[in-house]
Amino acid sequence: MILKPTLHSFDIFDTLLARDIGPPHNIFLILARQNPHLIPEQYSEEAFIHERIRAETDAIVSNNGTDPTFVEIHQHLKRRLSISDQASDELMQHELDLEAKHLQAIPSAKTRIAELRDQGAQIAFISDMYLPVTCIQEELKRHGIFQDGDLLLVSCEESASKHEGALYKKLIALSAKSSLGIRHYGDNKRSDLLSALKNGILPKFLTDGRFNAPEQILAESSSQTAGLSGLFAGVSRFERNLAAEYTQKEQALALVVSNTIAPVLCGFVLSVIHRALDDGCKRLYFLSRDGYILKHIATEMCQALNLSIECNYLHASRLCWELAAIDQINDDAIRHIIQSHLKCSISQVALRVNLDAVTFCKLTNDASISICDEDEPLSHNQITALRHQLQTNESLRSKILKQAAEARALTSDYLLQENVIGDDWAFVDVGWLGTQQRTYMSLGNGKYTQSRGYYIGSLKNSNDKRSQKSGWMFEPNDIERLDTKVELITIIESFCSAPHGSLMEYTRDSDSGMILPESRHANTDALDAFGMPFVRERIMAYNTRLCKILPDFDTSKSLQTCMRKLLLQFIESPSLRDATAWSAVPFESVPTDGRYETIATPIPFSISALWQCIRYGRAPFTNYTKWDSASLRLTSPLLRVIYIVAMSPARFARKSRFMIQLSRKLRTTY
């Protein structure tokens, strides 16, 4: 007969309570940063952390392997640092205050305890910990977890640990229960599972308080970033655990936000702020539309860090600026107008020169370019005919130059109005080819002498020494080596959807004379139905939580390596949960047409798809806007295995070629 447990014991740290600053060592880092007057000046922050850890180790040795008390640890720390009793007491109190400030309850575990209480179960709390039992009890009470009559056993005061099993024996004795009548919950496989089983107690593994795989990527880099990436891991864990309160759909989106979107975007903006400080930039111009959420993040960060950098949202688009940059109908102008790499239609071509389709077709005076199919993609012959018209038709060329001159005047006045002058500012955008920045330089006919741009990634280096641009996570050579280049661009742009349409033109207000941006009416129904407003809300909630703690850290440390790893893991190896949640995000492949499509769908079996796997060694590339790794993840298991097996030879060959090239390069170098 199986006894129903009447006593339920819970581990505390990373099961019921977790630090919102990430790894426990970040407490020691903040302790050092906030109390330099209590620590001898020869000890850096890193050195203090090392001494604090060594003091705990020394105390364990002095106690013959049992957990020491908090006071005993600080007595050893006092001797190692050679500080006064007063300084030691102040450090102790400050560390306790920091623990209380940064400990947060895990909602799912708290709910579980409430449900058990409703069933009449007795609750106990046991922990292998050095903090005083009174402090732990106070924190549990503050978060509404501990009640009178509950049991609380802490290893440092019981001279017994869960790890060795002695603390479980004390729990059995103190509760006067049979071990079969006790159930234990915890997050540590050895001390909460195996040790409980050895003592006849049935355990249950709770993982909500542990770092998941994406958070672990950030936490593992904590020592290399002076704790900064660990802080991101802690905030990600905190936000992830709030997802239990949402609907099922919102939970899936919230997990993608907390694990990937928010850390990457906030990490990028933080790097932009410090790059701006290094370059002497006083103003940052976040380009619409991808800069919408980035601007809101930056504004809040600058306020939190007490920085005087001015964050502005600049309404800009390639459509508008490239037309304004046309001063003659040359090959560059024709490439902008036709953009044959896209499936362009007459209506889209006319839009690029700020004309309606009917007027444009009349000006072409070519029977092959018919108004009746203005929204249909142009054929190769029609594109050839259109290119010829742009080269030879003087009426069409004159009209386009007139439209360009008007656009140039309005654009120049708008830039002047927004104070985009001088050399103490920079553009901020997700990046790629740098077209916007390059077009800006050509707008002023030599008037604009310098520009600077900060981007998540860059696909092309600048040949103009006056135009400086840098990619935070990816430079051109980095992206070109990626098998997932198109996926990378698609995913990052999908993170930054704005609640308004693309800029179409600038107009002058007749009363005030102000230049006003006119955006295409945004068809946001698809984005709203997907949950993009909720996504932006969760991004900003993450940033707000982050900004509360950022001043306690050295925010100049580079997060590029761990954030790149985090993003590529999401793109190249998405979990089924992430692929399902984000594959349905509406993506506008052509910003001017207002039409959206999803970025990933299950891949049906076809000879073409199988051949792509064999030839290229990657998931079948089915569409410009596809997230192919997610499509493969969403595919049925049998087909997925077939495609993966088909990819193997090409992948092996590619890696072999890379190793041969690397070997040759090393031999040449050394």
C-alpha positions as CSV (number, residue, x, y, z in Angstrom):
1,M,0.0,0.0,0.0
2,I,1.4,3.4,-1.0
3,L,1.1,6.1,1.7
4,K,-0.1,9.5,0.6
5,P,2.5,12.1,1.6
6,T,1.3,14.3,4.4
7,L,4.5,16.4,4.7
8,H,5.9,18.2,1.7
9,S,9.4,19.6,2.0
10,F,10.8,22.2,-0.4
11,D,14.3,23.2,-1.2
12,I,14.6,27.0,-1.1
13,F,17.2,28.5,-3.4
14,D,16.5,28.1,-7.1
15,T,13.3,26.2,-6.2
16,L,11.2,28.8,-4.3
17,L,13.5,31.8,-4.4
18,A,16.0,32.9,-7.1
19,R,18.2,35.9,-7.5
20,D,17.2,38.3,-10.3
21,I,20.9,39.2,-10.9
22,G,21.8,35.7,-12.0
23,P,24.6,33.6,-10.6
24,P,25.2,34.0,-6.8
25,H,28.6,35.5,-7.3
26,N,27.0,38.6,-8.7
27,I,26.0,39.4,-5.1
28,F,29.7,39.6,-4.2
29,L,30.4,41.7,-7.3
30,I,27.8,44.3,-6.3
31,L,29.0,44.2,-2.7
32,A,32.5,45.1,-3.9
33,R,31.3,47.9,-6.3
34,Q,29.1,49.5,-3.7
35,N,31.6,49.3,-0.8
36,P,35.1,50.3,-2.1
37,H,35.7,52.2,1.2
38,L,35.4,48.9,3.2
39,I,37.8,46.9,1.0
40,P,41.6,47.5,0.9
41,E,42.4,49.3,-2.4
42,Q,44.8,46.6,-3.5
43,Y,41.8,44.3,-4.1
44,S,40.0,44.7,-7.4
45,E,36.3,43.7,-7.7
46,E,37.4,40.3,-9.2
47,A,40.0,39.8,-6.5
48,F,37.3,40.5,-3.8
49,I,35.0,37.9,-5.4
50,H,37.9,35.4,-5.3
51,E,38.6,36.2,-1.6
52,R,34.9,35.9,-0.7
53,I,34.7,32.5,-2.3
54,R,38.0,31.4,-0.7
55,A,36.7,32.6,2.7
56,E,33.7,30.2,2.3
57,T,36.0,27.4,1.4
58,D,38.3,28.0,4.3
59,A,35.3,28.1,6.7
60,I,34.1,24.7,5.3
61,V,37.5,23.2,5.9
62,S,37.6,24.7,9.5
63,N,34.2,23.0,10.1
64,N,35.5,19.6,9.0
65,G,33.4,19.7,5.8
66,T,30.1,20.9,7.2
67,D,28.4,24.1,6.0
68,P,29.6,27.1,7.9
69,T,27.5,29.9,9.2
70,F,27.4,33.4,7.6
71,V,29.3,34.9,10.5
72,E,32.0,32.2,10.3
73,I,32.5,32.9,6.5
74,H,32.9,36.7,7.2
75,Q,35.3,36.0,10.0
76,H,37.6,34.2,7.5
77,L,37.0,37.0,5.0
78,K,38.0,39.6,7.6
79,R,41.3,37.8,8.2
80,R,42.0,37.4,4.4
81,L,41.4,41.1,3.7
82,S,42.9,42.3,7.0
83,I,40.0,44.7,7.7
84,S,38.6,46.0,10.9
85,D,35.7,44.5,12.9
86,Q,33.5,47.5,11.9
87,A,34.3,47.1,8.2
88,S,33.5,43.3,8.5
89,D,30.2,43.9,10.2
90,E,29.2,46.5,7.6
91,L,30.1,44.1,4.7
92,M,28.0,41.3,6.4
93,Q,25.0,43.6,6.8
94,H,25.3,44.9,3.2
95,E,25.5,41.4,1.8
96,L,22.4,40.4,3.7
97,D,20.6,43.5,2.4
98,L,21.6,42.7,-1.2
99,E,20.3,39.1,-0.8
100,A,17.0,40.4,0.4
101,K,16.8,43.0,-2.4
102,H,17.5,40.5,-5.2
103,L,15.7,37.4,-4.1
104,Q,12.4,36.9,-6.0
105,A,9.8,34.2,-5.6
106,I,9.2,31.5,-8.3
107,P,5.5,31.9,-9.0
108,S,4.9,28.2,-10.0
109,A,6.4,26.8,-6.8
110,K,4.5,29.4,-4.7
111,T,1.3,28.3,-6.4
112,R,2.1,24.6,-5.7
113,I,2.6,25.3,-2.0
114,A,-0.7,27.2,-1.8
115,E,-2.5,24.2,-3.5
116,L,-0.9,21.8,-1.0
117,R,-2.0,23.9,1.9
118,D,-5.6,23.9,0.6
119,Q,-5.4,20.1,0.8
120,G,-4.4,20.2,4.4
121,A,-0.7,19.2,3.9
122,Q,2.1,20.2,6.3
123,I,4.9,22.2,4.7
124,A,8.6,22.1,5.5
125,F,11.6,24.0,4.0
126,I,15.1,22.7,4.0
127,S,18.2,24.2,2.5
128,D,22.0,23.7,2.2
129,M,22.8,27.4,2.8
130,Y,25.1,29.7,4.9
131,L,22.5,32.5,5.3
132,P,21.0,32.8,8.8
133,V,17.8,30.9,9.3
134,T,16.1,34.1,10.6
135,C,16.9,35.9,7.3
136,I,15.7,33.0,5.2
137,Q,12.5,32.8,7.2
138,E,12.0,36.5,6.8
139,E,12.4,36.3,3.0
140,L,10.0,33.4,2.8
141,K,7.4,35.3,4.8
142,R,7.9,38.5,2.7
143,H,7.0,36.6,-0.4
144,G,4.0,34.9,1.2
145,I,5.5,31.4,1.3
146,F,6.2,30.7,5.0
147,Q,3.5,30.4,7.6
148,D,3.4,29.8,11.3
149,G,3.7,26.0,12.0
150,D,5.9,25.3,9.0
151,L,9.3,23.6,9.6
152,L,12.5,25.3,8.5
153,L,15.9,23.5,8.5
154,V,19.1,25.2,7.3
155,S,22.3,23.2,7.0
156,C,24.6,25.8,8.6
157,E,22.6,25.9,11.8
158,E,21.8,22.2,11.9
159,S,25.4,21.0,11.2
160,A,23.8,18.7,8.7
161,S,23.2,18.8,4.9
162,K,20.9,17.5,2.3
163,H,23.9,16.6,0.2
164,E,25.1,14.0,2.8
165,G,21.5,13.1,3.8
166,A,21.8,14.1,7.4
167,L,19.4,17.0,7.0
168,Y,16.7,14.6,5.7
169,K,17.2,12.4,8.8
170,K,16.7,15.4,11.0
171,L,13.5,16.3,9.1
172,I,12.1,12.8,9.6
173,A,12.9,12.9,13.3
174,L,11.6,16.4,13.8
175,S,8.3,15.8,11.9
176,A,7.8,12.4,13.5
177,K,6.8,11.1,10.1
178,S,7.8,8.0,8.3
179,S,10.0,8.8,5.3
180,L,7.2,7.3,3.1
181,G,4.9,10.0,4.3
182,I,7.2,12.8,3.1
183,R,7.6,14.2,-0.4
184,H,10.5,16.5,-1.3
185,Y,10.7,19.1,-4.1
186,G,14.0,20.6,-5.4
187,D,16.2,21.5,-8.3
188,N,19.4,19.7,-7.6
189,K,19.8,16.2,-9.0
190,R,22.2,15.1,-6.3
191,S,21.0,16.7,-3.1
192,D,17.3,16.9,-3.9
193,L,16.8,13.7,-5.9
194,L,19.4,11.1,-5.2
195,S,20.0,12.0,-1.6
196,A,16.2,12.1,-0.8
197,L,15.8,8.7,-2.5
198,K,18.6,7.2,-0.4
199,N,16.7,8.3,2.7
200,G,13.4,6.7,1.5
201,I,11.8,10.0,0.6
202,L,10.0,10.4,-2.8
203,P,11.4,13.4,-4.6
204,K,10.1,15.6,-7.4
205,F,12.3,17.6,-9.7
206,L,11.4,21.3,-10.1
207,T,13.3,23.2,-12.8
208,D,11.6,26.6,-13.1
209,G,14.2,28.2,-10.8
210,R,17.1,26.7,-12.8
211,F,18.7,28.4,-15.8
212,N,17.3,26.9,-19.0
213,A,19.6,26.4,-22.0
214,P,19.4,30.0,-23.4
215,E,19.9,31.5,-19.9
216,Q,22.8,29.1,-19.3
217,I,24.6,30.5,-22.3
218,L,24.5,33.9,-20.7
219,A,25.3,32.7,-17.2
220,E,28.4,30.8,-18.4
221,S,29.9,34.0,-19.8
222,S,29.3,35.9,-16.5
223,S,33.0,35.8,-15.4
224,Q,34.1,37.1,-18.8
225,T,31.7,40.0,-18.7
226,A,32.2,41.1,-15.1
227,G,28.8,39.6,-14.2
228,L,26.9,41.6,-16.9
229,S,25.8,38.6,-18.9
230,G,24.9,36.8,-15.7
231,L,22.5,39.8,-14.9
232,F,20.8,39.2,-18.3
233,A,20.5,35.5,-17.4
234,G,18.8,36.4,-14.1
235,V,16.4,38.9,-15.6
236,S,15.6,36.3,-18.3
237,R,14.8,33.7,-15.7
238,F,12.6,36.2,-13.7
239,E,10.6,37.2,-16.8
240,R,10.3,33.6,-18.0
241,N,8.8,32.6,-14.7
242,L,6.1,35.3,-15.0
243,A,4.8,33.5,-18.1
244,A,2.9,31.1,-15.9
245,E,0.3,33.8,-15.4
246,Y,-0.5,34.2,-19.1
247,T,-2.6,32.3,-21.6
248,Q,-1.0,29.4,-23.4
249,K,-0.3,31.5,-26.6
250,E,1.1,34.4,-24.5
251,Q,3.3,31.9,-22.6
252,A,4.9,30.7,-25.8
253,L,5.6,34.3,-27.0
254,A,6.8,35.4,-23.6
255,L,9.4,32.6,-23.5
256,V,10.8,33.6,-26.9
257,V,11.0,37.2,-25.6
258,S,12.7,36.4,-22.3
259,N,15.1,33.8,-23.7
260,T,16.1,35.5,-27.0
261,I,14.5,38.7,-28.2
262,A,14.8,40.9,-25.2
263,P,18.4,39.9,-24.2
264,V,19.6,40.4,-27.8
265,L,17.9,43.8,-28.4
266,C,18.8,45.1,-24.9
267,G,22.4,43.9,-25.3
268,F,22.6,45.7,-28.6
269,V,21.2,48.9,-27.4
270,L,23.6,48.9,-24.3
271,S,26.6,48.4,-26.7
272,V,25.3,51.3,-28.8
273,I,25.1,53.6,-25.8
274,H,28.7,52.9,-24.8
275,R,29.9,53.1,-28.4
276,A,28.3,56.5,-28.6
277,L,30.0,57.6,-25.4
278,D,33.4,56.5,-26.8
279,D,32.7,58.3,-30.1
280,G,31.5,61.5,-28.5
281,C,28.0,61.2,-29.8
282,K,25.4,63.4,-28.2
283,R,22.4,62.3,-30.3
284,L,21.2,58.9,-31.6
285,Y,18.8,58.6,-34.4
286,F,16.9,55.4,-34.5
287,L,15.7,54.8,-38.0
288,S,12.1,53.8,-38.6
289,R,10.7,51.2,-38.6
290,D,13.1,48.7,-37.1
291,G,14.4,51.3,-34.7
292,Y,11.0,51.8,-33.0
293,I,11.5,49.3,-30.1
294,L,15.2,50.0,-30.0
295,K,14.6,53.7,-29.4
296,H,12.2,53.0,-26.5
297,I,14.8,50.6,-24.9
298,A,17.6,53.2,-25.3
299,T,15.5,56.0,-23.8
300,E,14.9,54.0,-20.6
301,M,18.5,52.8,-20.4
302,C,19.9,56.3,-20.7
303,Q,17.6,57.5,-17.9
304,A,18.6,54.5,-15.7
305,L,22.3,55.1,-16.3
306,N,21.9,58.9,-15.9
307,L,23.3,59.6,-19.4
308,S,22.6,62.8,-21.4
309,I,22.5,61.1,-24.8
310,E,19.5,62.3,-26.7
311,C,17.5,59.4,-28.3
312,N,15.4,60.4,-31.3
313,Y,13.1,58.4,-33.7
314,L,13.9,59.4,-37.3
315,H,11.2,58.7,-39.9
316,A,13.2,57.3,-42.8
317,S,12.9,54.7,-45.6
318,R,14.9,53.6,-48.5
319,L,11.8,54.3,-50.7
320,C,11.8,58.0,-49.8
321,W,15.5,58.7,-49.4
322,E,16.7,56.9,-52.5
323,L,14.2,58.9,-54.7
324,A,15.5,62.1,-53.1
325,A,19.1,61.1,-53.9
326,I,18.4,60.8,-57.6
327,D,19.9,63.7,-59.5
328,Q,20.3,61.9,-62.8
329,I,18.8,58.8,-64.4
330,N,21.9,56.6,-64.3
331,D,22.4,52.9,-63.6
332,D,22.2,53.4,-59.8
333,A,18.9,55.2,-60.2
334,I,17.5,52.6,-62.5
335,R,18.5,49.8,-60.0
336,H,16.6,51.6,-57.3
337,I,13.5,52.1,-59.5
338,I,13.3,48.6,-60.8
339,Q,14.9,46.5,-58.0
340,S,14.7,43.4,-60.2
341,H,15.9,41.1,-57.4
342,L,12.4,41.4,-56.0
343,K,9.2,40.4,-57.7
344,C,8.3,44.0,-58.6
345,S,5.1,45.1,-60.2
346,I,4.1,48.3,-62.0
347,S,2.5,49.7,-58.8
348,Q,5.6,49.1,-56.8
349,V,7.9,50.7,-59.5
350,A,5.6,53.7,-59.7
351,L,5.6,54.0,-55.9
352,R,9.4,54.3,-55.9
353,V,9.2,57.5,-58.0
354,N,6.2,58.8,-56.1
355,L,3.7,58.4,-59.0
356,D,0.5,56.5,-59.3
357,A,0.5,53.5,-61.6
358,V,-1.8,55.0,-64.2
359,T,0.4,58.1,-64.6
360,F,3.5,56.0,-64.8
361,C,2.2,53.7,-67.5
362,K,1.0,56.7,-69.6
363,L,4.5,58.2,-69.4
364,T,6.1,54.9,-70.5
365,N,4.0,54.8,-73.6
366,D,4.8,51.1,-74.0
367,A,2.1,48.5,-74.8
368,S,4.0,45.7,-73.1
369,I,3.7,47.6,-69.8
370,S,0.0,47.3,-69.1
371,I,-2.0,49.1,-66.4
372,C,-4.4,46.1,-66.2
373,D,-1.9,44.0,-64.3
374,E,-0.4,46.7,-62.1
375,D,-0.1,44.4,-59.1
376,E,1.3,41.4,-61.0
377,P,5.1,40.8,-61.0
378,L,6.7,42.0,-64.2
379,S,8.1,39.4,-66.5
380,H,11.7,39.5,-67.7
381,N,10.7,41.0,-71.0
382,Q,8.7,43.7,-69.3
383,I,11.6,44.6,-67.0
384,T,13.8,44.8,-70.1
385,A,11.3,47.1,-71.8
386,L,11.0,49.2,-68.6
387,R,14.7,49.6,-68.3
388,H,14.9,50.8,-71.9
389,Q,12.2,53.3,-71.2
390,L,14.1,54.7,-68.3
391,Q,17.2,55.1,-70.4
392,T,15.6,56.7,-73.5
393,N,12.1,58.2,-72.7
394,E,12.8,61.9,-71.9
395,S,9.3,62.6,-70.7
396,L,9.5,59.8,-68.1
397,R,13.0,60.8,-67.1
398,S,12.1,64.4,-66.7
399,K,9.1,63.6,-64.6
400,I,11.2,61.3,-62.3
401,L,13.8,64.0,-61.9
402,K,11.2,66.5,-61.0
403,Q,9.7,64.2,-58.4
404,A,13.2,63.5,-57.1
405,A,14.0,67.2,-56.7
406,E,10.9,67.8,-54.7
407,A,11.6,64.8,-52.5
408,R,15.2,66.0,-52.0
409,A,14.1,69.5,-50.9
410,L,11.6,68.1,-48.4
411,T,14.1,65.4,-47.1
412,S,16.9,67.9,-46.6
413,D,14.5,70.2,-44.7
414,Y,13.3,67.3,-42.5
415,L,16.9,66.3,-41.6
416,L,17.7,70.0,-40.8
417,Q,14.5,70.2,-38.7
418,E,15.5,67.1,-36.7
419,N,19.0,68.5,-36.2
420,V,20.8,65.7,-38.2
421,I,23.8,67.9,-38.7
422,G,27.4,68.1,-37.4
423,D,29.5,65.2,-36.3
424,D,28.2,64.4,-32.8
425,W,25.4,62.0,-33.8
426,A,24.9,58.5,-35.2
427,F,22.2,56.4,-36.9
428,V,21.0,53.2,-35.2
429,D,19.3,50.4,-37.1
430,V,19.4,46.6,-37.4
431,G,21.7,47.1,-40.4
432,W,22.7,45.0,-43.4
433,L,23.9,46.9,-46.5
434,G,24.2,50.4,-45.1
435,T,22.0,51.8,-47.9
436,Q,20.3,54.3,-45.7
437,Q,23.5,55.8,-44.4
438,R,25.1,55.8,-47.9
439,T,22.0,57.5,-49.3
440,Y,22.2,60.2,-46.6
441,M,25.7,61.1,-47.7
442,S,24.6,61.6,-51.3
443,L,21.6,63.8,-50.3
444,G,23.4,66.9,-49.5
445,N,25.6,67.3,-52.6
446,G,28.7,67.5,-50.4
447,K,27.0,69.3,-47.6
448,Y,27.0,66.3,-45.3
449,T,30.6,65.7,-44.5
450,Q,30.4,62.8,-42.1
451,S,28.0,60.1,-40.8
452,R,28.2,57.3,-38.4
453,G,26.0,54.2,-38.0
454,Y,25.7,51.5,-35.3
455,Y,24.0,48.2,-36.5
456,I,23.3,44.7,-35.2
457,G,24.9,43.4,-38.4
458,S,26.6,44.6,-41.6
459,L,26.7,42.9,-44.9
460,K,28.9,45.4,-46.7
461,N,31.9,47.5,-45.7
462,S,31.9,51.2,-46.4
463,N,34.2,52.5,-49.1
464,D,33.6,56.1,-48.0
465,K,36.0,57.2,-45.2
466,R,33.5,59.9,-44.2
467,S,30.8,57.3,-43.5
468,Q,31.7,55.1,-40.5
469,K,29.6,52.1,-39.7
470,S,30.0,49.1,-37.4
471,G,28.2,45.9,-36.9
472,W,27.8,44.8,-33.3
473,M,27.2,41.1,-33.6
474,F,28.2,40.5,-37.2
475,E,30.6,42.1,-39.6
476,P,30.4,41.3,-43.4
477,N,32.9,38.4,-43.3
478,D,31.0,36.9,-40.3
479,I,27.6,36.9,-42.0
480,E,28.9,35.6,-45.4
481,R,30.3,32.5,-43.6
482,L,26.9,31.7,-42.1
483,D,24.7,29.1,-43.8
484,T,21.7,30.9,-42.2
485,K,22.4,34.4,-43.5
486,V,18.9,35.0,-44.9
487,E,17.3,33.4,-41.8
488,L,19.4,35.7,-39.6
489,I,18.2,38.8,-41.4
490,T,14.6,37.7,-41.4
491,I,14.5,36.8,-37.7
492,I,16.2,40.0,-36.4
493,E,13.8,42.1,-38.5
494,S,10.8,40.2,-37.2
495,F,11.9,41.0,-33.7
496,C,11.6,44.8,-34.4
497,S,8.2,45.2,-36.0
498,A,6.7,48.6,-35.5
499,P,3.1,49.6,-35.1
500,H,3.1,51.8,-38.1
501,G,3.7,51.6,-41.9
502,S,6.7,52.5,-44.0
503,L,7.5,56.1,-44.7
504,M,6.2,57.1,-48.2
505,E,7.0,60.8,-48.4
506,Y,7.5,64.0,-46.5
507,T,5.0,66.8,-46.7
508,R,5.1,70.4,-45.5
509,D,2.4,71.6,-43.1
510,S,0.8,74.7,-44.6
511,D,0.3,76.4,-41.2
512,S,3.4,75.7,-39.3
513,G,5.8,75.0,-42.1
514,M,7.0,71.8,-40.3
515,I,8.0,68.8,-42.4
516,L,5.7,65.9,-41.6
517,P,6.4,62.2,-42.4
518,E,3.6,60.5,-44.3
519,S,3.6,56.7,-43.7
520,R,1.6,54.1,-45.6
521,H,-1.5,53.1,-43.7
522,A,-0.3,50.1,-41.7
523,N,-2.2,46.9,-42.0
524,T,-1.4,45.8,-38.5
525,D,-4.3,43.4,-38.1
526,A,-2.1,40.4,-38.8
527,L,0.6,41.6,-36.3
528,D,-2.0,42.4,-33.6
529,A,-3.6,39.0,-34.1
530,F,-0.3,37.3,-33.7
531,G,0.4,39.2,-30.5
532,M,3.1,41.7,-31.5
533,P,1.8,44.4,-29.0
534,F,2.2,41.8,-26.3
535,V,5.7,41.0,-27.5
536,R,6.7,44.7,-27.4
537,E,5.1,45.0,-23.9
538,R,7.2,42.1,-22.6
539,I,10.4,43.5,-24.2
540,M,9.9,46.7,-22.4
541,A,9.0,44.9,-19.1
542,Y,12.3,43.0,-19.5
543,N,14.2,46.3,-20.1
544,T,12.5,48.0,-17.1
545,R,13.6,45.1,-14.8
546,L,17.1,45.2,-16.3
547,C,17.4,49.0,-15.9
548,K,16.7,48.8,-12.2
549,I,19.9,46.8,-11.7
550,L,22.1,47.9,-14.5
551,P,23.7,50.8,-12.5
552,D,25.2,48.2,-10.1
553,F,27.3,46.7,-13.0
554,D,30.0,47.7,-15.4
555,T,27.8,48.1,-18.4
556,S,30.8,48.7,-20.8
557,K,31.7,45.0,-20.9
558,S,31.1,43.4,-24.3
559,L,28.2,41.0,-24.6
560,Q,28.8,40.3,-28.3
561,T,30.1,36.7,-28.0
562,C,27.4,35.3,-25.7
563,M,24.6,37.2,-27.5
564,R,25.7,35.9,-30.8
565,K,25.8,32.4,-29.5
566,L,22.3,32.9,-28.0
567,L,20.8,34.2,-31.3
568,L,22.4,31.6,-33.5
569,Q,21.2,28.8,-31.3
570,F,17.6,30.2,-31.7
571,I,18.0,30.5,-35.4
572,E,19.9,27.4,-36.3
573,S,18.6,25.0,-33.7
574,P,15.2,26.2,-32.5
575,S,13.3,24.0,-30.1
576,L,9.9,22.8,-31.2
577,R,8.3,25.2,-28.7
578,D,10.2,28.2,-30.1
579,A,9.7,27.2,-33.7
580,T,5.9,26.8,-33.2
581,A,5.6,30.1,-31.3
582,W,7.6,32.4,-33.7
583,S,7.1,30.7,-37.0
584,A,3.7,32.4,-37.4
585,V,5.0,35.9,-37.0
586,P,3.7,38.0,-39.9
587,F,6.7,39.2,-42.0
588,E,6.6,41.9,-44.6
589,S,9.1,40.8,-47.2
590,V,8.4,43.8,-49.4
591,P,8.0,46.9,-47.1
592,T,5.9,48.8,-49.6
593,D,3.2,46.3,-50.4
594,G,1.7,45.8,-47.0
595,R,1.3,42.1,-47.4
596,Y,2.5,39.6,-44.7
597,E,3.4,36.0,-44.7
598,T,4.6,33.6,-42.1
599,I,8.4,32.8,-41.9
600,A,8.2,29.0,-41.4
601,T,5.9,26.2,-42.4
602,P,6.3,22.4,-42.3
603,I,8.2,21.1,-45.3
604,P,6.2,18.6,-47.4
605,F,8.1,15.8,-49.2
606,S,9.3,16.7,-52.7
607,I,12.1,15.7,-55.0
608,S,13.1,19.4,-55.2
609,A,13.4,19.7,-51.4
610,L,15.4,16.5,-51.2
611,W,17.8,17.6,-53.9
612,Q,18.4,20.9,-52.1
613,C,19.3,19.0,-48.9
614,I,21.8,16.7,-50.9
615,R,23.3,19.6,-52.9
616,Y,23.6,22.3,-50.3
617,G,23.7,20.4,-47.0
618,R,21.0,22.6,-45.4
619,A,17.3,22.7,-44.9
620,P,15.3,23.2,-48.1
621,F,15.4,26.8,-49.0
622,T,11.8,27.4,-50.0
623,N,11.2,31.2,-49.9
624,Y,13.2,34.4,-49.4
625,T,11.4,35.0,-46.0
626,K,11.6,31.5,-44.7
627,W,13.1,30.4,-41.4
628,D,14.3,27.1,-42.8
629,S,15.6,25.6,-39.6
630,A,12.2,26.2,-38.0
631,S,10.4,24.7,-41.0
632,L,12.5,21.6,-40.6
633,R,11.7,21.4,-36.9
634,L,8.0,21.7,-37.7
635,T,8.2,18.9,-40.3
636,S,7.0,15.4,-39.3
637,P,9.7,13.4,-37.6
638,L,10.1,10.8,-40.4
639,L,10.6,13.5,-43.1
640,R,12.9,15.4,-40.8
641,V,15.1,12.3,-40.4
642,I,15.1,11.8,-44.2
643,Y,16.2,15.4,-44.9
644,I,18.8,15.4,-42.2
645,V,20.4,12.2,-43.6
646,A,20.3,13.8,-47.0
647,M,22.2,16.9,-45.7
648,S,25.0,14.9,-44.1
649,P,27.4,14.4,-47.1
650,A,27.4,18.0,-48.2
651,R,27.9,19.2,-44.6
652,F,30.8,16.8,-44.1
653,A,32.3,18.0,-47.4
654,R,31.9,21.7,-46.4
655,K,33.6,21.1,-43.1
656,S,36.4,19.2,-44.8
657,R,37.0,22.0,-47.2
658,F,37.1,24.5,-44.3
659,M,39.7,22.3,-42.4
660,I,41.9,22.1,-45.5
661,Q,41.8,25.8,-46.1
662,L,42.6,26.4,-42.4
663,S,45.5,24.0,-42.5
664,R,46.9,25.7,-45.6
665,K,46.6,29.1,-44.0
666,L,48.4,27.9,-40.8
667,R,51.2,26.4,-42.9
668,T,51.6,29.6,-44.8
669,T,51.6,31.7,-41.7
670,Y,53.9,29.6,-39.5
